[in-house]
Amino acid sequence: MSTVICGDSIKEIKKIDDNFIHLILSDIPYGISFDKWDVLHNNTNSALLGKSPAQSKSNLFKTRGKPLNGWSEADKQIPLEYYQWCTKWASEWLRVLKPGASCFVFAGRRYAHRCICALEDAGFIFKDMLSWQKDAAAHRAQNVSVVFDKRDDTVNAKKWAGWKLGNLRPLFEPILWFMKPYAIGDTLTDNIVQHEVGGYNENAVKNQPLLNQGIEICSNIIKCRTEKSDRGLHPAQKPISLMKYLIELTTLKGQTVLDPFCGCGSTLLAAKELGREYIGIEINPDYYNIVCKRLDG
Ligand SMILES: C[S@@+](CC[C@H](N)C(=O)[O-])C[C@H]1O[C@@H](n2cnc3c(N)ncnc32)[C@H](O)[C@@H]1O
C-alpha cells in the first residue's frame, strides 16, 4: 500500500520490513549547504552557515556563495561528516531492499564519493554512475578582470581578461546506481525468479512516450529537460520524466518504490503515474503537505 510519512527517515525507515522494497530512488541532501536541510556537518566555527571570523567581519557571506577555502578546521571536516551522515541510514536502506534490487541516489558532484563509500561500507554493490545532463543550470563564476578593475589595476585586468573564479557551468549531475547483493550461489536470473528484481528493462523505456518528453536516452547518459511543471515547489525539485525513466528501467507495475528524502514528492508522483506502489518520507511538514496535494491532484 502506498503511503507518505512526515518524519525523520533515519528513524521511520526502521518500521519497514526486511527485503520489502523493489527500488530506492532518492535525491538525498548533497551536503553542500544548499539550504538549511542540506547542512549535515557540525556547524561549529564553520564559515559555511556557521560563525567564522571572516563572517563576523563581513555581511557579504550569505547561505551560499562562500568560497571553499578550508579556512577553518571545521570546514575541512565537512566531507568526512557527510560520509558519517550517510552511514546513519545506509545499512537500513540495504535491509529494506529485496536482494538484487536497485538503489538510485542523486548525490552532488562534490561529495558523491563519500556517499559511495558509505553505501559500499554498508554492503551495497556500486554498479554504475549515470550522468543526468541538464538543459540549463545556474552558474556563479566571477570575472577576474572585473575584480582587478575595481582595484584600478588595469595591467592585471588586461592580463587576466577572460579568466574566471569558480567552477564550470554544472550541466550534469551524477546518479549513483547501487545493487543489494543477492544470495550466495544464485545467479542474477535465479534472483529475478525469486524476487522479481535484478535486471533492467530496455524495452519498457524504448517503447514508451518518455522519449517525447524531453528524455534522450543513450546508455548511461540521460539527457533530460526540466519542464515548467518541474519547477517552483522545491529548490531541488527533479523532473518527473527522469524519475519515471529510472523507475521503468528497474521495476514492474505494482512493485514498491521508496524515497526516504522525498522533498515535494517527484519520485512518488512518477511511481504513482506508472502504477507502482510508493513509500515517501519527508521531514519538513511544508514539503510533506505539498507531496500530499500533488499526489491527491
Ligand atoms: C534534495 S531534497 C529532495 C527533493 C526531491 N527530489 C523533489 O523533487 O522534491 C531532500 C529532502 O530531504 C529532506 N530531508 C532532509 N533530512 C531528512 C530526514 N532526516 N528525513 C526525511 N527527510 C529529510 C529535506 O527536507 C529535503 O526536502
The ligand as an SDF file (V2000), in Angstrom:
LIG
                    3D

 27 29  0  0  0  0  0  0  0  0999 V2000
   17.2380   17.0660   -2.2660 C   0  0  0  0  0  0  0  0  0  0  0  0
   15.7430   17.2620   -1.4680 S   0  0  0  0  0  0  0  0  0  0  0  0
   14.6440   16.2020   -2.3870 C   0  0  0  0  0  0  0  0  0  0  0  0
   13.9370   16.9220   -3.4930 C   0  0  0  0  0  0  0  0  0  0  0  0
   13.0550   15.9820   -4.3370 C   0  0  0  0  0  0  0  0  0  0  0  0
   13.8420   15.2150   -5.2350 N   0  0  0  0  0  0  0  0  0  0  0  0
   11.9990   16.7320   -5.1150 C   0  0  0  0  0  0  0  0  0  0  0  0
   11.9070   16.5760   -6.3490 O   0  0  0  0  0  0  0  0  0  0  0  0
   11.2620   17.4900   -4.4870 O   0  0  0  0  0  0  0  0  0  0  0  0
   15.9870   16.4130    0.0130 C   0  0  0  0  0  0  0  0  0  0  0  0
   14.8450   16.4850    1.0120 C   0  0  0  0  0  0  0  0  0  0  0  0
   15.1980   15.6860    2.1410 O   0  0  0  0  0  0  0  0  0  0  0  0
   14.5540   16.2250    3.2860 C   0  0  0  0  0  0  0  0  0  0  0  0
   15.2420   15.6860    4.4640 N   0  0  0  0  0  0  0  0  0  0  0  0
   16.4370   16.0590    4.9840 C   0  0  0  0  0  0  0  0  0  0  0  0
   16.7420   15.2940    6.0530 N   0  0  0  0  0  0  0  0  0  0  0  0
   15.7080   14.4110    6.2040 C   0  0  0  0  0  0  0  0  0  0  0  0
   15.4640   13.3350    7.1000 C   0  0  0  0  0  0  0  0  0  0  0  0
   16.3060   13.0290    8.0890 N   0  0  0  0  0  0  0  0  0  0  0  0
   14.3140   12.6230    6.9510 N   0  0  0  0  0  0  0  0  0  0  0  0
   13.4370   12.9220    5.9620 C   0  0  0  0  0  0  0  0  0  0  0  0
   13.6250   13.9310    5.0680 N   0  0  0  0  0  0  0  0  0  0  0  0
   14.7570   14.6490    5.1960 C   0  0  0  0  0  0  0  0  0  0  0  0
   14.6910   17.7260    3.0980 C   0  0  0  0  0  0  0  0  0  0  0  0
   13.7110   18.4290    3.8370 O   0  0  0  0  0  0  0  0  0  0  0  0
   14.5330   17.8600    1.5660 C   0  0  0  0  0  0  0  0  0  0  0  0
   13.1990   18.2030    1.2520 O   0  0  0  0  0  0  0  0  0  0  0  0
  1  2  1  0
  2  3  1  0
  2 10  1  0
  3  4  1  0
  4  5  1  0
  5  6  1  0
  5  7  1  0
  7  8  2  0
  7  9  1  0
 10 11  1  0
 11 12  1  0
 11 26  1  0
 12 13  1  0
 13 14  1  0
 13 24  1  0
 14 15  1  0
 14 23  1  0
 15 16  2  0
 16 17  1  0
 17 18  1  0
 17 23  2  0
 18 19  1  0
 18 20  2  0
 20 21  1  0
 21 22  2  0
 22 23  1  0
 24 25  1  0
 24 26  1  0
 26 27  1  0
M  CHG  2   2   1   9  -1
M  END
$$$$
